[in-house]
Amino acid sequence: MVDLVKEYQKKLDEIIVLPVQKFDSKNYQEVTKRSLIIETWYEWMEELFCDMAGLTIGGASYLHSFSYFVRFGGSSSFSVPDKELARRSHPVS
Protein backbone atom coordinates (compact mmCIF):
# COMPACT_ATOMS: atom_id res chain seq x y z
CA MET A 1 0.00 0.00 0.00
CA VAL A 2 2.83 2.39 0.81
CA ASP A 3 4.21 2.00 -2.71
CA LEU A 4 0.80 2.77 -4.22
CA VAL A 5 0.40 5.88 -2.07
CA LYS A 6 3.90 7.09 -2.94
CA GLU A 7 3.08 6.63 -6.64
CA TYR A 8 -0.13 8.61 -6.13
CA GLN A 9 1.85 11.37 -4.39
CA LYS A 10 4.17 11.61 -7.39
CA LYS A 11 1.17 11.95 -9.72
CA LEU A 12 -0.38 14.55 -7.43
CA ASP A 13 2.89 16.47 -7.44
CA GLU A 14 2.76 16.54 -11.26
CA ILE A 15 -0.87 17.71 -11.28
CA ILE A 16 -0.44 20.57 -8.82
CA VAL A 17 1.54 22.98 -10.95
CA LEU A 18 2.88 26.12 -9.37
CA PRO A 19 2.10 29.39 -11.16
CA VAL A 20 5.81 30.19 -11.02
CA GLN A 21 8.33 27.38 -11.30
CA LYS A 22 11.20 29.31 -9.74
CA PHE A 23 11.62 28.91 -5.98
CA ASP A 24 12.05 32.21 -4.21
CA SER A 25 10.65 33.98 -1.19
CA LYS A 26 7.69 35.31 -3.21
CA ASN A 27 6.20 31.88 -3.91
CA TYR A 28 7.31 30.20 -0.68
CA GLN A 29 3.70 30.12 0.53
CA GLU A 30 2.56 28.29 -2.63
CA VAL A 31 5.39 25.75 -2.35
CA THR A 32 4.50 25.14 1.30
CA LYS A 33 0.80 24.73 0.46
CA ARG A 34 1.63 22.25 -2.31
CA SER A 35 3.76 20.14 0.03
CA LEU A 36 1.06 20.20 2.68
CA ILE A 37 -1.55 18.98 0.19
CA ILE A 38 0.65 16.08 -0.88
CA GLU A 39 1.43 15.09 2.72
CA THR A 40 -2.24 15.30 3.74
CA TRP A 41 -3.29 13.06 0.86
CA TYR A 42 -0.91 10.39 2.15
CA GLU A 43 -2.96 10.14 5.36
CA TRP A 44 -6.22 10.22 3.44
CA MET A 45 -5.18 7.43 1.07
CA GLU A 46 -4.52 5.21 4.08
CA GLU A 47 -8.04 5.93 5.35
CA LEU A 48 -9.59 5.27 1.94
CA PHE A 49 -7.66 2.00 1.69
CA CYS A 50 -8.98 0.92 5.10
CA ASP A 51 -12.52 1.80 4.02
CA MET A 52 -12.11 -0.26 0.86
CA ALA A 53 -10.80 -3.19 2.90
CA GLY A 54 -13.75 -2.86 5.29
CA LEU A 55 -16.17 -2.80 2.38
CA THR A 56 -14.54 -5.85 0.80
CA ILE A 57 -14.59 -7.83 4.03
CA GLY A 58 -17.86 -6.58 5.53
CA GLY A 59 -19.86 -6.00 2.37
CA ALA A 60 -23.36 -4.63 2.84
CA SER A 61 -23.12 -4.54 6.65
CA TYR A 62 -20.02 -2.32 6.47
CA LEU A 63 -21.67 -0.07 3.91
CA HIS A 64 -24.76 0.24 6.11
CA SER A 65 -22.65 1.12 9.18
CA PHE A 66 -20.54 3.59 7.22
CA SER A 67 -23.67 5.22 5.80
CA TYR A 68 -25.15 5.48 9.29
CA PHE A 69 -21.94 7.06 10.59
CA VAL A 70 -21.84 9.64 7.78
CA ARG A 71 -25.53 10.46 8.08
CA PHE A 72 -25.34 11.20 11.78
CA GLY A 73 -22.16 13.21 11.44
CA GLY A 74 -24.28 16.17 10.42
CA SER A 75 -23.92 18.54 7.51
CA SER A 76 -20.76 20.05 9.04
CA SER A 77 -18.88 16.84 8.19
CA PHE A 78 -19.38 17.51 4.47
CA SER A 79 -17.63 20.86 4.36
CA VAL A 80 -14.47 21.99 6.08
CA PRO A 81 -12.68 25.32 5.53
CA ASP A 82 -9.44 25.03 3.55
CA LYS A 83 -7.27 26.00 6.51
CA GLU A 84 -8.69 23.14 8.59
CA LEU A 85 -8.12 20.52 5.88
CA ALA A 86 -4.37 20.51 6.37
CA ARG A 87 -3.08 17.56 8.33
CA ARG A 88 -6.55 16.14 9.02
CA SER A 89 -6.34 12.40 9.53
CA HIS A 90 -9.62 11.84 7.68
CA PRO A 91 -10.90 13.32 4.43
CA VAL A 92 -14.18 15.22 4.42
CA SER A 93 -17.15 12.81 4.46
C-alpha positions as CSV (number, residue, x, y, z in Angstrom):
1,M,0.0,0.0,0.0
2,V,2.8,2.4,0.8
3,D,4.2,2.0,-2.7
4,L,0.8,2.8,-4.2
5,V,0.4,5.9,-2.1
6,K,3.9,7.1,-2.9
7,E,3.1,6.6,-6.6
8,Y,-0.1,8.6,-6.1
9,Q,1.8,11.4,-4.4
10,K,4.2,11.6,-7.4
11,K,1.2,12.0,-9.7
12,L,-0.4,14.6,-7.4
13,D,2.9,16.5,-7.4
14,E,2.8,16.5,-11.3
15,I,-0.9,17.7,-11.3
16,I,-0.4,20.6,-8.8
17,V,1.5,23.0,-10.9
18,L,2.9,26.1,-9.4
19,P,2.1,29.4,-11.2
20,V,5.8,30.2,-11.0
21,Q,8.3,27.4,-11.3
22,K,11.2,29.3,-9.7
23,F,11.6,28.9,-6.0
24,D,12.1,32.2,-4.2
25,S,10.6,34.0,-1.2
26,K,7.7,35.3,-3.2
27,N,6.2,31.9,-3.9
28,Y,7.3,30.2,-0.7
29,Q,3.7,30.1,0.5
30,E,2.6,28.3,-2.6
31,V,5.4,25.7,-2.3
32,T,4.5,25.1,1.3
33,K,0.8,24.7,0.5
34,R,1.6,22.3,-2.3
35,S,3.8,20.1,0.0
36,L,1.1,20.2,2.7
37,I,-1.6,19.0,0.2
38,I,0.6,16.1,-0.9
39,E,1.4,15.1,2.7
40,T,-2.2,15.3,3.7
41,W,-3.3,13.1,0.9
42,Y,-0.9,10.4,2.2
43,E,-3.0,10.1,5.4
44,W,-6.2,10.2,3.4
45,M,-5.2,7.4,1.1
46,E,-4.5,5.2,4.1
47,E,-8.0,5.9,5.4
48,L,-9.6,5.3,1.9
49,F,-7.7,2.0,1.7
50,C,-9.0,0.9,5.1
51,D,-12.5,1.8,4.0
52,M,-12.1,-0.3,0.9
53,A,-10.8,-3.2,2.9
54,G,-13.7,-2.9,5.3
55,L,-16.2,-2.8,2.4
56,T,-14.5,-5.8,0.8
57,I,-14.6,-7.8,4.0
58,G,-17.9,-6.6,5.5
59,G,-19.9,-6.0,2.4
60,A,-23.4,-4.6,2.8
61,S,-23.1,-4.5,6.6
62,Y,-20.0,-2.3,6.5
63,L,-21.7,-0.1,3.9
64,H,-24.8,0.2,6.1
65,S,-22.6,1.1,9.2
66,F,-20.5,3.6,7.2
67,S,-23.7,5.2,5.8
68,Y,-25.2,5.5,9.3
69,F,-21.9,7.1,10.6
70,V,-21.8,9.6,7.8
71,R,-25.5,10.5,8.1
72,F,-25.3,11.2,11.8
73,G,-22.2,13.2,11.4
74,G,-24.3,16.2,10.4
75,S,-23.9,18.5,7.5
76,S,-20.8,20.0,9.0
77,S,-18.9,16.8,8.2
78,F,-19.4,17.5,4.5
79,S,-17.6,20.9,4.4
80,V,-14.5,22.0,6.1
81,P,-12.7,25.3,5.5
82,D,-9.4,25.0,3.5
83,K,-7.3,26.0,6.5
84,E,-8.7,23.1,8.6
85,L,-8.1,20.5,5.9
86,A,-4.4,20.5,6.4
87,R,-3.1,17.6,8.3
88,R,-6.6,16.1,9.0
89,S,-6.3,12.4,9.5
90,H,-9.6,11.8,7.7
91,P,-10.9,13.3,4.4
92,V,-14.2,15.2,4.4
93,S,-17.1,12.8,4.5
